[in-house]
Amino acid sequence: MSFSSFVGSALLPVLLVSATAYAADVSEIVRPTTDFSAAEKYEVNSGGAATVRPRDNADAFSQSSANLSLEDEMRFKIGNGFFKRLWVSAPASTQASDGLGPLFNARSCQRCHLKDGRGHPPENEHDTAVSMFLRLSIPPRNDADKKLLDEHRVNVIVEPTYGGQFQDFAIQGIDPEGKMRVTYKEQTVPLADGTTVSLRHPTYSATDLNYGPMHPDVMMSPRVAPQMIGLGLVEMIPADAILAHADPDDKDVDGISGRANLVWDKQAGKVVLGRFGWKAGNPTIRQQSGGAFAGDIGISNPVSGQAYGDCTEAQKACREAPSGASDQYDNLEAPEDVLELVTHYSRNLGVPARRDVDDKTVLKGKQVFYESGCVSCHVPKYITRTAPERAEHSHQLIWPYSDFLLHDMGDGLADNRPEGVADGHEWRTPPLWGIGMTRTVSGHTYFLHDGRARNLLEAIMWHGGEAEAAKNTVAGLNKEDRDALIKFLESL
């Protein structure tokens, strides 16, 4: 049996083939199709053998990879418990759960990633928007700052008083940093067939500041919590497979010039490819999880180290508040075993199987998607690398629909805030798998980094910069083709 007939099979999670056979076949397997008469082989299994059967309810993103061993399934469930844990302020009788804050955005991972799905911006002035916050940073102030950035030791220079993240909650006795405000202005955009789309332009501000004014050069960027599925598979895509799509100088003159974000891997002690976050600012799920523990909840861990979360030297009472760290837990609030379990959970949230892959309208929409140039950035498929300790993620044909690179998305989406290699106009291409189940899981259809788009068509019409040509092609479609495109996206 040929290599290509094995790939993606739910029966063979690990493929034993020679490196020569792999190299010879892989480029053909992952090449975007030009045949839209029927679904591709194994296309239904978006996450390869790890794919889960979709549940038509809010738990669709909360299932474990289908090919986990019994032991790893148990670890997944324990990790889920820590992911949902509501942390409390220290000292507390439940020592294993104390250490919240002192400043924080949420009391648990689950509060931001509700049902492991997508966050949303505040619905009204009374909505606390725990699944959304503002990133803060300033330009480098001196040679030392520039050196840290040039060596990729840090991605940003944090705002000196409020830190790297604006926190609107605090434990008792500590003032929160303030409140995030967002206002919208509507803009009507016409399509070629006479249809109009209304886009809402957001403006963000930080008000009710409790620690004095921010730095005059502060840069603020909103973030909603992304969906959690398929992260372990993304981590296993060979770096070379991602970098093969990079074309920073646009040498092929197609208008697409994806760039890799280069970031510091704290565990490996070196500069590596960034994969996770809205600007690909983190290299691994472990580092992403540790950063979220510290920044979002204020929980110290082996990645962050400090026991006071994002509190700065200017926030004296915050730094002096009681800590939940103890000798029993390696002087941390979430020790290595807790971080490892949450990382394992995050790696193994399964990607739901595709729906309606053989539907004629879906196939027509797929053709529109491919021929409009969307696959230049939303690369359909990859084959993951092999690692004995990650058998469930090894040698899988997966369909994330992303190149995981940075692209200039134009002035409309620009946050004007650099992060690592990413400049103020660039964003990492988000994977599209599971996007059609957003309403089922999260109860809304808000998209993009700040949830400004209220549906998929709005999200497309926000594309600019390198995606301007593809957006204009979509804007020029007739209603039948445009509806087919949306139906294809909803099948992912």
N, C-alpha and C positions, 0 to 999 in steps of 0.2 A: 504494500500500500504506500502511496506517495506521501511525502511530508505535508503537502498542502491539504490532503484529505484528513490528516490528523488534527490540524490546528483548530482550536476552538472547540473540539469535541469535549462534551461534558464527562466523557468516560476516561479521558487521559489528561489529567492536569499537568503532568510533566512529560515532555516529549524527549525521547532519547534519540537524538540524531547527531551526526557529525557536524563539526563547525563548518565544514565545506558545504555540506548539503544545506545547512541553515542559511549561510550567506548567499548561496545560489538562488534559493527559493524565496527568501524573505521579501526582497524588493518587489517581486511579482505579486506576492500575497497582499502586501499593504498598499499597492498602487490603487488610487481611486478608480472605481469602475466607470465604464462608459456604456454599460448595458443596463438599461432601466426597464427591461421587459418583465423582470421577475426579481424577487429578493435574492441577495447574494447568499452563498452557503455560509451558515453559522451566523448570519447577520442578526438573527433574533437574540443570540447570546452576547449582549453588549459587554459583559464582563467575563467572557470565556467560560471556563468551568466554574468560576466563582459566581456566575449569574444566578439570581434568585427569581423565582416565579413571582410576578407582581401581585400584590394584594391591592384590591381596589378600595383602600381605606388609608387613614393617616399613618399607619405603621409600615407603609410600603418601603420607606428608606431605612427602617430599623431592624432589618433582618441581617443575620450574619452570612458571610460568604458560604455558598452552597457546598463547597468542598472542604470545609474545615474538619479536622479530626475531632473526636469527642473531647480530647483534652483541651484543644484550642477553642472549642465551642464553650467549654466551661469557663475558660479564661475570658472569653468574649463577654459572657454574662456577668462575671465579676467586674470586668472593666466598665460595663454598662452601669453597674451600681455606683461606681465612682463618678462616672460621667453625669449621673443624675443627682449625686449627693448635694444636699443643701449645706453649705459651709456656714458656720456660726463664728461670732467674734470670740477671741480669747480673753481670759481663760474660761473654759467651759468643762463641764463634767464629761462630755464626750470629746476627749482629747484628740482622738483620731479625726475629728471633724471640725476642729477649731482653727482659727487663724485668718478668718475672713478679713479682707481689706488690709489696712484701715480704709483705703479708698477702693471703690470697685464699680463695675458696670453691671454685674450680675452675681447671684449667689451660687450658681452652678453652671456647668458647661451646657446643660440641657436648656437653661433659660434663654440662651442666645440661639442655640441650634435646636429649637423646639421640634421634636420628632425627627431630629437629624436632618431637617430641611432648611429652607432658605429664610433668612430674616426679612424684616420689612422696616421702612421708615415710619415715624410716628403718624398715626391716623388723624390725630387732632392734638390740640394743645395740652390735653390731659393724659395723653399716651406717653408713658415713660420710655418707650422704645428701647427696651433692654437688649434687643437684637441689633442695635445700631449705635455707633459712637463715632467720635472724631479723632483721627490721628493728628498729632501735633509735632512739628519740628521747626528748626530754623536753619538758615544757611550757615556754613562753617565760619567760626569766628576768628580762628587763628591757624597757624601751621599745624598744631597738634590735631585739631579737628580735621583739617584737610588730609593729614597723614592717615588717620583712622579710616576716612572714606576711601582714599586712594588704595589702601591695602585691603579694603572690603571687610575690615574688622567690625564696622558698624554700617548700617544702611542709611541712617539719618543721624543728625545731631538734635537731640530732644530739646523741647522748649524748657528753659532753665527753671521756671517756677512750677509749671503744671505737668512736666514730664512728657512722655511720648504718646499719651492717650488721655483724653478728657473724660473724667469720671464724675458721674452725677449722683452717686450714692456713697455713703460713708457709714461706718459703725457709730454707735452711740458715743457722743462726746467729741466727735471729729466732724468738722464741716465738710460737706461734699465740695467739689471744685466749682460747681455751677450747673447751668442748664444749657443743653443744646437746643437751638432754635432753627427751624427750617421754614421758609416761605416759598411759594411757587408762583410763577408767572406763565400763563398758557400762551403757546404759539401754534397757530394753525398751519399745517404743511399740506399742500395739494399733491395728489397723485395724478398720474397721466390720464386715468379713466374718469376723473372728476371727483373721486373719493377724497376726503380730507382726513388728516390725522392730527390730533391735538397733542403736542408735546409740552410737558410741564418742566420749566427751567427752575431748578432749586437754587436758593441762596441760603448759606449756612452761617450761623454766628454762635458764639459762646457768650452767654449772659449770666448775670447774677454771680459774678466772679467773687469767690470768698478768699482768695489769696493774692489780691492785688492785680494790677494789669499784666497782660501777657507781653512777651517781647514784641517790639514794634515790627519785626520782620517775621512774625509767626506765620507758618503755613499750615492750614487746616484741610484735612481730607476726610470726607465721610466714608464709612464702611458699614455694610450690612453683613451679617453672618452668612457665609455660603453654605450650600448643601454639603453633606458629608460623605456621600456614597463614592466608592471606587478609589479612595485615596491610596490604599495599599497597592493597587494596580498601577496607578500613576507613578508611585515611588519606584516601581520595578521596570519602567520603560528605560531602555538603555540611553544614557546621556547622548551617545553618538546618534541615536535615532531622532532625538529632539533637535540636536545641533545641525543635523543634515538639512533641516528646513530653514535654518538661519541664513539670512542674506542681507546683512546690515548695510551694505553699499548698493543694494538692488542691482547686482551685476547682470541679472537676467532681464532687467528693465520691464518688469511686470507691475511696478508700482507697490510691491509688497516687500518690506525689508525687515522681517522679524529679527529681533535681537535677544540674546540670552541675558538674563540677569545673573550676575556673579556674586555670590554671597558666602559668608564665612560659616563653615560647618564647625560648631563648637566641639562636637564629639570627635570628629576626624582631625581637627586642628589645621584646616586648609580651606582654600577657596574652591567652591564647587558650583555646579549649576543650581540656580534657584527654580523651584517648581510650584511652591504652594503660596497662597495668598493672592490678593487682587493684583499685585505687581510682582509676583514670583519672588517675594522677599525671604522665603524660608526654604532650606534645602531638604528637610526631612519632616516627617509627621511628628517625630519625637520633639524636634525643636519648635515646631509650630504649636504643639500641645503645651510644652513648657512655657512658651511665651504667653499663650492665652491664659494659663493658670495664673501667672504673675500679673499680667496687665488687666485681664478682665475681672478676676476674682480676688487678686491680691494674695495668692497662695505661693509661698516659696517652694522651690523644687530644684532638682539637680541642674536644670538648664538656666534658671534665673538666678539662683543663689540667695539673694537678699530676702529678708523676712518681712519687708514692708512694701511689697508690691511696687507700684509706680510712684511712691512718695519721693519727692525731691528734698534736697537740703533746705529749701525755702519753706518746707512744710514740717516744722519742728515737732508739733504735737503728733502728727501722723507717724513720724519716725520713732517717737518715744512710746507709742501705744503698745500694749501687751502683744506678744507674739505667740503663735501656736506651735512654734518649733520646740523640739525637745531632744535630749540625748537619745531617747528611744527611737526617734525618727530621723537620725543622722543630722540633728539640728536643722531640720526642714519641716515644713508643714505638709508637704506631699513628697515623701521620700521616693527613692528609685523604683521600688516595687509598685507604688501607686501610679507613678508616671508611666511605667512600662505597661501596666494593665490598661490605662486610658489610651495609650498609643496603640496597643493591640486591638482594642475596641474600634478605634478610629480607622485603623488599617483595614478592618474586615467588615465594614458596613457594605453589604452587597449591592451591586447594581441590578435594578430590575430588568427582566427580559423586555425586549421591544414588543410593541403591540402593533397589529395590523401591517406587518411588513409586506404582505402580499396584496394589500388593498391597492386598487388601480389608481385612486387619487393620491395615496401616499407615494406610490412609485413615480407618479407624475411630479409631485412636489419635490421628491428626491432629485429628479432630473433638473428641475428648476434651481434647486439649491446648488448642485454641482456646477451646472452650466453658467450660473450667475457669478461664479468665482468665489463663493463662500468657502469652498474647501481649500483655498489658498492659505487660510489661517485656521479654519476649523477642520484640520486634517482628520479624516475619518478613523483610521485604524493603525494599530501597532501590534508588535509581538513583544511581550515582556521578556526580560532576561531570566536566567536560571540561577537560583540560590537554594541549596539544600534546606536551609532553615526557613525558607519561605515557599514551600512546595505549592501551597494553594494559589500563589500569585505567579508561579514560574511558567514560562513558555506558553502564555495564553494569548490568543488573538482577541484583542479588545477594541472597542469602538467608542472612544471618548469624544471624538469630534473636536479636537484642539491640537495646536502645535506647541502649547505651553511656553510660547515666546512672547516677547514684548512687541507691541505695535502702536504706532502713533494713530490715535483714534480721533484726532481733530480737536478744534477749539471747543466744540460743544461739550465733549466729555472730559476735557482737561481739568485736572485738579491743581495744576501748576505747583506740584509738590514732588520733588525727586525722591526716589527710594532706591538706594543702591545704584545700579546702572540705569534703572528706569528714570526717564525724565518726566516732567509734569504733564506731558501729553500721552504717555505710554501706559498701556495696561496689558496684562497677560491675557491671552485668549482663554476664556473660561470654557471648560468642557461642557458639552450639551447633553450628555446622557442623563436621562431622568427629567429633563426640563419639562416634558409634557405632563408630568405628574405633580407639578408644583402646587396647583390648586388643591389636589386631593390630599397632599401631605401638609402643606403650609397654610391652606385656606385663603390664598391670595395668588395673584399673578404679577407681582412686582419683580422687575428684573434690572440688571446692571448693578454696578458697585454700590449705588446708593438707593436702589429701588425706585428711581424716578420713572422708569417705564412701567406702565400699568398693564401691558400685554406684550405679546411677542412682536406684533407689527410696530408698536412704538419703539421697542428695543432695537429693531432693525433700522428704523428711521433716525435713530440717534447716532448710528455709525457714520464716521467721517474719516478724514485723513487717509490712511492706506485703504480703508474700507469704503471710501466715497464712491468708487466706480461700482462696486457690488450693490451698495445701497441704491444708487441711481437706477441700476438695472431692475431692482425689485420695485422701485417707485414707478417704473415704466410698464410693469406687467398689467395684463388685463385681470379682471376680478377672478376668473376661473383659475388662472395660474397662481395668482397670489393666495387664494384660499387653499390651493393644493400645497403650496409651500408651507403655509401655517399648519396644515394637517400633517405634513411630514415631520415638522418640528415637534408637534404634539405626540407623535408616535415614538419619539426617542425616549 
